């Protein structure tokens, strides 16, 4: 048995179960006109879903409604699914190094474990100078 999509001249489209690929297409169920086989629509079972990114997961007690057990359990399950996904696809994990500094000059680009300290401080100071509109010599640009 083979399932085909068939179409009549009046535009009625339906699926027909035929005994073989050589069997004649049946008459239209709606109007009785002869039909022809047409390409089937793709049937995709579901869409890929990477889930909630870590950046959108709660990071505070308030984010889990003050420790509501049901909310904590939900976010624990979400994080576990994300961990499993990142284990299979490490490219989705992003930078998981611990953040060492995220305030002051590092507010726009946190200092992370393993960063070259001298380079990170220099880049952060350069961004700070740019934001303040100075060239670093004390004279406004």
N, C-alpha and C positions, 0 to 999 in steps of 0.2 A: 504494500500500500504506500502511495506517495501523495503528499499534500501539495497542491498547487494553488496559486492565486489565479483566478480567471476574471475576465472582464468582457462585458457585452458592449455592442455599439451604443447602447443607451447610457452607458457609464456605470452600470451596476457592477460592483466588484465584490467577490466573495471567495472563500476557500473551498476547494473541492478535493475530496479524497478519491484518487484514481487507483485502479488495481496495478497499473504499471506506467512507466514513462511513455509507452507507446499508445496508451489508451486515448480515445477521443475526449476532448473537453466536453462537459455536459452543457445542456441548454441552460440559459439564465433562469434562475429561480423566481425572479420577479416578473420578467416579461416574456420568457420563452425563446428569446433570440439566441442564435448560436454565440458561443463565447470563444475567446482565445486565451492562452496562457500568457501571463505577464510576470515580470520579475517580482519576487516576494519582497515585502518590506523587511528590512533587518529587524530582528527582535533581540534587543539588548536587554538582558535580565536586570541589570541595575547599573547605576553610575558609580564610578570610582569615587571614594570619599576618603580624604586624608584625615578627616575628623577635625577637632578643634586644635588649632596651633597652640603651642605652649604659651605664647604671648597673651592669649585670650583666656587662659585658665586663671582662676582666682589665686591671689598671692597673699591674702590676708584673712584674718579671722572673720572680718565682715563679709568677705567674698564668699564664704561658705555659711552665711546666715548665722553667724555666732556659734558655729560648730554644730549646726543642726545635723543629726546623724544621717538622715536621708540625703541631704545635700552633700555631706562629706563622702558618703558612699558613692553617690553619682560621680563626683569629680575624681574619686579614686579610680573608678572603673574607666572613666574617660582617659585618665593619665596612663592607666595600664594598657589600654588599647593603643594609645599613642606610642608608648614604649615598644610594644610588639611591632608596630608598623616601622618605627625607626630602626629596630633591630634588623628587620628584613630589608629596609631601604635607608641606609645610613645617610644618604644625601639629603633626606628630609629633616634630619636632626638639627642642622644648623650648628652654631657655636655653643657648646655646652660647658665651656670652661667657666670656672667660678668667677664672679665679678669681684674685683678687689676694691675698685673705687668707681662711684657713679655720681658724685656730687662735685660741685665747683667746676674746675676746668674740664672734668670728665663727664659732665652732665649730658653732652650730646654724643659722646663716644666713650662708653665705659672702658676702664682699664681692666683687662682680664688676665687671669693667671697665664703665664707663658709669654705675654707681650714683652717686647723690648722696651724697658722702662724709659731709657733716654729718648728713643724715637717717639714713644707714646706721649711723653711730657712735651717734647718739642712740637709735635703736631697739635696737641691740645692748646698749648700757648699760642701757636700761630692762629688757630681758629678763634681764640679769645681776642687776640689783637685785631683780627679781621672784623669781629663782631663790634668791637669798640671803635673801629675806624682809625686805628693807629698803626704806625709802622714798626713800633717796638722801641723807637729811640726817644719816646716821650713827646714827640711832636705829632700833632694830628695830621692826617692825610688830606 
